[in-house]
């Protein structure tokens, strides 16, 4: 079994020239016990993933029993006329699911990871209707959903404004050769943030696969 990843820069492999900026897909192999094939790339939309040939390349090597994990939205939302949340964006996600199932594989839809935009102690949603469109499509098609918008919103708020910044590509001048003048980026993770999200994705995949259910129930028996 192989995990195949389709998505944008928040999923994509780390580029050597941008280290330690990383998508969560780069960190996923450390948390799963199956190969990971990551075709996500920076700037990808559901449309450009098709037009670039990346989807055809991905699906051509999907075999029965594999899992295809799909997360878009960050860039699709920038093109609402072409990729409306309830229009072409949803239609392309539906195509990905249908073609994955045609191969005898499992499709898993993900909502977008949240951007780190705080208003006081609370995170400001920035993806509009796109996460809800994914949730509704997953329900309609009976597809497993990993709600990364909900998880990362909770994660950043739980850590707080200061500590959550350490998950992202915030680099002081001279800290990394990729950005010698420094960088403040509240969309893209550094490896610490990618690790957190990847660990959650891996645990979610175990739940989707109904793993660990064969283990005996354990715990203290309470006597009333």
C-alpha positions as CSV (number, residue, x, y, z in Angstrom):
1,X,0.0,0.0,0.0
2,X,1.2,3.5,-0.8
3,X,-0.1,6.9,0.2
4,X,-0.3,9.3,-2.7
5,X,-0.5,13.1,-1.9
6,X,-2.1,15.7,-4.1
7,X,-2.0,19.3,-3.0
8,X,-0.3,22.7,-2.8
9,X,2.7,24.1,-1.1
10,X,1.4,23.4,2.4
11,X,1.6,19.7,1.5
12,X,4.6,19.7,-0.8
13,X,8.1,18.3,-0.3
14,X,10.7,20.6,1.2
15,X,12.9,22.3,-1.4
16,X,16.6,22.2,-0.5
17,X,16.9,25.9,-1.4
18,X,14.0,26.8,1.0
19,X,14.9,24.6,4.0
20,X,13.5,24.5,6.7
21,X,10.2,25.7,5.0
22,X,8.2,22.5,4.5
23,X,4.8,21.1,3.6
24,X,3.3,18.5,6.0
25,X,3.6,15.9,3.3
26,X,7.4,16.1,3.6
27,X,7.1,15.0,7.2
28,X,4.5,12.3,6.7
29,X,6.8,9.3,6.0
30,X,8.2,9.5,9.6
31,X,4.7,8.9,11.0
32,X,3.3,6.1,8.7
33,X,4.5,2.6,7.9
34,X,3.9,2.7,4.2
35,X,5.6,4.5,1.3
36,X,4.6,8.1,0.6
37,X,4.5,9.5,-2.9
38,X,4.1,13.3,-2.7
39,X,3.3,15.1,-6.0
40,X,2.0,18.3,-4.3
41,X,3.6,21.5,-5.5
42,X,3.7,25.2,-4.7
43,X,0.9,27.3,-6.1
44,X,-1.2,24.4,-7.2
45,X,-4.9,24.6,-7.7
46,X,-7.2,21.7,-8.5
47,X,-7.1,23.1,-12.1
48,X,-3.3,23.5,-12.4
49,X,-2.8,20.1,-10.8
50,X,-4.7,18.7,-13.8
51,X,-3.3,21.0,-16.5
52,X,0.3,20.3,-15.4
53,X,-0.2,16.6,-15.8
54,X,0.4,16.0,-12.1
55,X,-2.9,14.3,-11.6
56,X,-2.5,12.0,-14.6
57,X,1.0,11.1,-13.3
58,X,-0.3,10.5,-9.8
59,X,-3.3,8.4,-10.7
60,X,-1.3,6.3,-13.3
61,X,0.6,4.7,-10.5
62,X,-2.2,4.2,-8.0
63,X,-3.0,0.6,-7.3
64,X,-5.9,-1.2,-5.6
65,X,-5.6,-0.8,-1.9
66,X,-3.6,2.5,-2.0
67,X,-4.8,5.7,-0.5
68,X,-4.9,9.1,-2.2
69,X,-4.9,12.1,0.2
70,X,-6.1,15.3,-1.4
71,X,-5.8,18.9,0.0
72,X,-6.4,22.0,-2.1
73,X,-8.0,25.4,-1.5
74,X,-5.3,27.8,-0.7
75,X,-4.8,28.9,-4.3
76,X,-8.2,27.9,-5.6
77,X,-9.8,30.6,-3.5
78,X,-7.8,33.2,-5.3
79,X,-9.6,32.4,-8.5
80,X,-13.3,32.4,-7.5
81,X,-14.5,33.0,-11.1
82,X,-12.8,29.9,-12.4
83,X,-12.7,27.7,-9.3
84,X,-15.8,28.6,-7.2
85,X,-16.1,26.6,-4.1
86,X,-19.4,25.0,-5.2
87,X,-18.4,25.0,-8.8
88,X,-15.2,23.9,-10.6
89,X,-13.3,23.4,-7.3
90,X,-15.9,20.9,-6.1
91,X,-16.2,19.3,-9.5
92,X,-12.4,18.7,-9.8
93,X,-12.3,17.2,-6.3
94,X,-15.2,15.0,-7.3
95,X,-13.2,13.9,-10.4
96,X,-10.2,13.0,-8.2
97,X,-12.4,10.9,-5.9
98,X,-14.1,9.1,-8.8
99,X,-10.9,8.3,-10.6
100,X,-9.2,7.1,-7.3
101,X,-12.1,4.8,-6.6
102,X,-12.0,3.5,-10.2
103,X,-8.5,2.3,-9.4
104,X,-9.8,0.4,-6.4
105,X,-8.1,2.8,-4.0
106,X,-9.3,5.0,-1.2
107,X,-9.7,8.7,-1.6
108,X,-9.3,11.0,1.5
109,X,-10.3,14.6,1.3
110,X,-8.7,17.2,3.5
111,X,-9.8,20.8,4.3
112,X,-7.0,23.4,4.0
113,X,-4.7,24.0,6.8
114,X,-5.5,27.3,8.4
115,X,-3.4,30.5,7.9
116,X,-2.1,32.0,11.1
117,X,-4.1,35.2,11.2
118,X,-5.0,36.2,14.7
119,X,-7.5,38.7,15.9
120,X,-6.7,38.9,19.6
121,X,-6.6,35.3,20.9
122,X,-8.8,33.9,18.1
123,X,-7.9,32.9,14.6
124,X,-9.6,34.6,11.7
125,X,-10.9,32.2,9.1
126,X,-9.4,33.0,5.7
127,X,-10.7,30.3,3.4
128,X,-14.3,31.4,3.1
129,X,-16.7,28.6,1.9
130,X,-14.0,26.3,0.6
131,X,-13.6,24.2,3.8
132,X,-17.4,23.8,4.0
133,X,-17.5,22.8,0.3
134,X,-15.0,20.0,1.0
135,X,-16.9,18.9,4.1
136,X,-20.2,18.7,2.2
137,X,-18.6,16.9,-0.7
138,X,-17.1,14.3,1.6
139,X,-20.5,13.8,3.1
140,X,-22.2,13.5,-0.3
141,X,-19.7,11.0,-1.6
142,X,-19.2,9.1,1.6
143,X,-15.5,9.9,1.5
144,X,-13.3,10.0,4.6
145,X,-12.4,13.5,5.7
146,X,-9.5,14.9,7.6
147,X,-10.5,18.3,8.8
148,X,-7.2,20.2,8.8
149,X,-8.9,23.6,9.0
150,X,-10.5,22.6,12.3
151,X,-7.4,20.9,13.7
152,X,-4.9,23.7,12.8
153,X,-7.3,26.4,14.0
154,X,-7.4,24.6,17.4
155,X,-3.7,24.0,17.4
156,X,-2.7,27.6,16.8
157,X,-5.2,29.0,19.3
158,X,-4.2,26.4,21.9
159,X,-0.5,27.4,21.5
160,X,-1.3,31.1,21.4
161,X,-0.1,34.0,19.3
162,X,3.6,33.7,20.3
163,X,4.1,30.0,20.5
164,X,2.2,29.2,17.3
165,X,4.6,31.5,15.3
166,X,7.3,28.8,15.9
167,X,5.4,26.5,13.6
168,X,5.7,28.8,10.7
169,X,8.4,30.3,8.4
170,X,9.4,33.1,10.7
171,X,13.1,33.6,10.2
172,X,15.3,36.3,11.7
173,X,17.9,37.9,9.4
174,X,20.8,35.5,9.0
175,X,18.9,32.6,10.4
176,X,18.7,30.7,7.1
177,X,20.5,31.1,3.9
178,X,17.2,30.9,1.9
179,X,16.1,34.2,3.3
180,X,19.2,36.1,4.5
181,X,17.1,39.2,5.2
182,X,14.6,37.3,7.3
183,X,11.0,36.2,6.6
184,X,7.6,36.4,8.3
185,X,5.2,33.9,6.6
186,X,2.0,32.9,8.3
187,X,0.9,30.4,5.6
188,X,3.9,28.1,5.1
189,X,5.3,25.9,7.9
190,X,8.8,25.4,9.0
191,X,9.6,21.8,9.7
192,X,8.3,22.0,13.3
193,X,4.9,22.9,12.1
194,X,4.9,20.3,9.2
195,X,5.7,17.7,11.8
196,X,2.7,18.6,13.9
197,X,0.3,18.4,11.0
198,X,1.8,15.3,9.6
199,X,1.4,13.5,12.9
200,X,-2.3,14.4,13.0
201,X,-2.8,13.3,9.4
202,X,-1.1,9.9,10.2
203,X,-3.2,9.4,13.3
204,X,-6.3,10.3,11.3
205,X,-5.3,7.8,8.5
206,X,-5.0,5.1,11.2
207,X,-8.5,5.9,12.3
208,X,-9.9,5.9,8.8
209,X,-8.3,2.5,8.2
210,X,-9.8,1.2,11.5
211,X,-6.5,0.2,12.8
212,X,-5.8,-0.6,16.4
213,X,-9.4,-1.8,16.9
214,X,-8.1,-5.4,17.3
215,X,-6.3,-4.4,20.5
216,X,-7.9,-5.4,23.8
217,X,-9.8,-2.7,25.7
218,X,-7.9,-1.5,28.7
219,X,-8.6,0.8,31.7
220,X,-9.6,0.8,35.3
221,X,-12.9,-0.7,36.2
222,X,-14.9,1.7,38.3
223,X,-16.9,0.0,41.1
224,X,-20.1,1.9,41.9
